[in-house]
Amino acid sequence: MGVSGTGHYMPAALLDSQWLALERPDASEPDVLHAAIDMPVALIVANVGARLLHRPQDATAKVSA
């Protein structure tokens, strides 16, 4: 069991600081996929998986290299 007692490795109180530290990707990171988080997890995974399968070859090669 995690520190918070809920099975998580960090307390929920740290979430705000994590959101504040988050940075938006810039033009130097062309392989970033954006995913909506207001859907069921299975649908998010299916949508992202489908987009990964349809990426141009040079983008997928760059990720796997």
N, CA, C and O of each residue as an XYZ file, in Angstrom:
260
protein
N       0.848     -1.188      0.000
C       0.000      0.000      0.000
C       0.885      1.240      0.000
O       1.951      1.238      0.617
N       0.465      2.278     -0.672
C       1.266      3.487     -0.813
C       1.267      4.371      0.414
O       0.652      4.052      1.431
N       1.958      5.470      0.304
C       2.103      6.427      1.396
C       0.752      6.949      1.857
O       0.524      7.112      3.056
N      -0.140      7.211      0.920
C      -1.423      7.810      1.270
C      -2.411      6.803      1.852
O      -3.452      7.194      2.381
N      -2.096      5.509      1.760
C      -3.006      4.495      2.268
C      -4.083      4.112      1.273
O      -4.966      3.321      1.602
N      -4.032      4.659      0.053
C      -5.045      4.346     -0.948
C      -4.472      3.547     -2.102
O      -5.158      3.338     -3.103
N      -3.224      3.091     -1.986
C      -2.601      2.345     -3.063
C      -1.825      3.218     -4.022
O      -1.249      2.705     -4.982
N      -1.789      4.518     -3.796
C      -1.038      5.434     -4.658
C       0.317      5.712     -4.041
O       0.474      5.646     -2.822
N       1.295      6.021     -4.874
C       2.653      6.229     -4.374
C       2.879      7.626     -3.810
O       3.904      7.869     -3.172
N       1.953      8.545     -4.029
C       2.120      9.892     -3.472
C       0.771     10.424     -3.013
O      -0.268     10.034     -3.546
N       0.785     11.306     -2.034
C      -0.477     11.842     -1.517
C      -1.184     12.743     -2.542
O      -0.538     13.402     -3.357
N      -2.490     12.755     -2.484
C      -3.283     13.578     -3.397
C      -2.954     15.063     -3.257
O      -3.147     15.829     -4.201
N      -2.467     15.472     -2.110
C      -2.129     16.884     -1.876
C      -1.037     17.377     -2.819
O      -0.912     18.582     -3.040
N      -0.246     16.466     -3.376
C       0.824     16.865     -4.302
C       0.329     17.083     -5.726
O       1.078     17.581     -6.566
N      -0.904     16.725     -6.007
C      -1.424     16.834     -7.371
C      -1.388     18.261     -7.907
O      -1.006     18.470     -9.059
N      -1.774     19.242     -7.103
C      -1.759     20.637     -7.570
C      -0.375     21.061     -8.033
O      -0.245     21.713     -9.069
N       0.657     20.704     -7.285
C       2.014     21.098     -7.680
C       2.438     20.384     -8.958
O       3.198     20.936     -9.753
N       1.951     19.159     -9.160
C       2.275     18.433    -10.393
C       1.625     19.106    -11.606
O       2.252     19.217    -12.660
N       0.386     19.551    -11.464
C      -0.291     20.256    -12.560
C       0.416     21.571    -12.878
O       0.546     21.946    -14.043
N       0.873     22.269    -11.837
C       1.565     23.541    -12.051
C       2.899     23.350    -12.770
O       3.325     24.226    -13.521
N       3.553     22.225    -12.548
C       4.859     21.961    -13.163
C       4.731     21.458    -14.607
O       5.718     21.430    -15.342
N       3.544     21.071    -15.004
C       3.321     20.528    -16.346
C       3.572     21.603    -17.404
O       3.123     22.740    -17.260
N       4.283     21.239    -18.454
C       4.570     22.177    -19.539
C       3.902     21.710    -20.817
O       3.820     20.510    -21.081
N       3.425     22.660    -21.610
C       2.869     22.325    -22.912
C       4.013     21.989    -23.860
O       5.066     22.626    -23.812
N       3.815     20.988    -24.726
C       4.841     20.685    -25.726
C       5.003     21.867    -26.680
O       4.047     22.599    -26.939
N       6.205     22.048    -27.196
C       6.418     23.121    -28.164
C       6.765     22.534    -29.531
O       6.727     21.317    -29.712
N       7.095     23.377    -30.472
C       7.346     22.964    -31.855
C       8.514     21.983    -31.974
O       8.609     21.264    -32.968
N       9.398     21.942    -30.983
C      10.527     21.010    -31.046
C      10.113     19.585    -30.691
O      10.941     18.675    -30.740
N       8.851     19.377    -30.334
C       8.339     18.065    -29.961
C       7.158     17.680    -30.869
O       6.014     17.664    -30.415
N       7.427     17.372    -32.142
C       6.344     17.132    -33.091
C       5.604     15.807    -32.882
O       4.513     15.630    -33.424
N       6.160     14.890    -32.122
C       5.547     13.573    -31.965
C       4.581     13.477    -30.786
O       4.219     12.373    -30.381
N       4.164     14.592    -30.236
C       3.265     14.599    -29.086
C       1.830     14.350    -29.552
O       1.361     14.959    -30.514
N       1.150     13.454    -28.859
C      -0.270     13.216    -29.127
C      -1.077     13.825    -27.985
O      -0.729     13.664    -26.815
N      -2.133     14.509    -28.323
C      -3.035     15.061    -27.311
C      -4.201     14.095    -27.162
O      -4.710     13.573    -28.154
N      -4.620     13.859    -25.941
C      -5.730     12.945    -25.691
C      -6.706     13.589    -24.714
O      -6.308     14.090    -23.662
N      -7.975     13.570    -25.069
C      -9.019     14.045    -24.165
C      -9.112     13.077    -22.997
O      -8.967     11.868    -23.180
N      -9.350     13.585    -21.821
C      -9.438     12.716    -20.641
C     -10.848     12.677    -20.068
O     -11.054     12.264    -18.926
N     -11.804     13.104    -20.860
C     -13.187     13.115    -20.378
C     -13.995     11.949    -20.944
O     -15.219     12.018    -21.056
N     -13.279     10.871    -21.299
C     -13.920      9.667    -21.832
C     -13.470      8.478    -20.983
O     -12.519      8.592    -20.210
N     -14.145      7.350    -21.122
C     -13.683      6.145    -20.429
C     -12.258      5.781    -20.876
O     -11.889      6.008    -22.028
N     -11.474      5.223    -19.970
C     -10.074      4.901    -20.257
C      -9.950      4.006    -21.489
O      -9.064      4.225    -22.316
N     -10.806      3.017    -21.627
C     -10.725      2.116    -22.779
C     -10.871      2.872    -24.093
O     -10.203      2.539    -25.072
N     -11.725      3.871    -24.129
C     -11.915      4.667    -25.339
C     -10.706      5.559    -25.605
O     -10.306      5.732    -26.756
N     -10.128      6.121    -24.560
C      -8.914      6.935    -24.707
C      -7.801      6.067    -25.294
O      -7.128      6.472    -26.242
N      -7.610      4.886    -24.733
C      -6.558      3.977    -25.213
C      -6.812      3.584    -26.665
O      -5.878      3.556    -27.466
N      -8.047      3.282    -27.010
C      -8.373      2.910    -28.385
C      -8.098      4.056    -29.354
O      -7.548      3.839    -30.434
N      -8.477      5.270    -28.972
C      -8.244      6.430    -29.841
C      -6.760      6.702    -30.032
O      -6.315      6.939    -31.155
N      -5.993      6.670    -28.955
C      -4.552      6.918    -29.053
C      -3.893      5.803    -29.856
O      -3.043      6.072    -30.706
N      -4.273      4.558    -29.598
C      -3.712      3.429    -30.353
C      -3.973      3.556    -31.841
O      -3.081      3.308    -32.652
N      -5.178      3.937    -32.206
C      -5.517      4.101    -33.617
C      -4.680      5.213    -34.257
O      -4.230      5.083    -35.395
N      -4.478      6.297    -33.521
C      -3.674      7.399    -34.059
C      -2.209      6.992    -34.197
O      -1.540      7.411    -35.142
N      -1.708      6.187    -33.275
C      -0.329      5.716    -33.379
C      -0.149      4.813    -34.598
O       0.881      4.869    -35.270
N      -1.142      3.990    -34.880
C      -1.064      3.092    -36.034
C      -1.081      3.848    -37.358
O      -0.568      3.349    -38.360
N      -1.660      5.035    -37.374
C      -1.804      5.803    -38.614
C      -0.799      6.937    -38.738
O      -0.963      7.819    -39.581
N       0.246      6.924    -37.904
C       1.273      7.971    -37.982
C       2.170      7.723    -39.182
O       2.324      6.586    -39.627
N       2.756      8.779    -39.699
C       3.726      8.615    -40.789
C       4.906      7.761    -40.312
O       5.255      7.791    -39.132
N       5.511      7.014    -41.211
C       6.614      6.108    -40.865
C       7.761      6.826    -40.154
O       8.326      6.285    -39.203
N       8.118      8.041    -40.602
C       9.255      8.726    -39.986
C       8.971      9.073    -38.529
O       9.898      9.088    -37.720
N       7.721      9.353    -38.168
C       7.401      9.686    -36.782
C       7.491      8.444    -35.897
O       8.015      8.520    -34.785
N       6.985      7.295    -36.374
C       7.045      6.094    -35.556
C       8.477      5.579    -35.462
O       8.874      5.050    -34.423
N       9.251      5.724    -36.520
C      10.643      5.281    -36.477
C      11.431      6.110    -35.459
O      12.302      5.595    -34.758
N      11.110      7.387    -35.394
C      11.799      8.273    -34.458
C      11.502      7.865    -33.022
O      12.389      7.914    -32.170
N      10.276      7.467    -32.746
C       9.885      7.075    -31.393
C      10.559      5.762    -31.001
O      10.986      5.614    -29.856
N      10.664      4.811    -31.920
C      11.206      3.510    -31.574
C      12.727      3.470    -31.600
O      13.319      2.508    -31.111
N      13.366      4.474    -32.148
C      14.827      4.466    -32.250
C      15.510      4.687    -30.922
O      16.739      4.705    -30.856
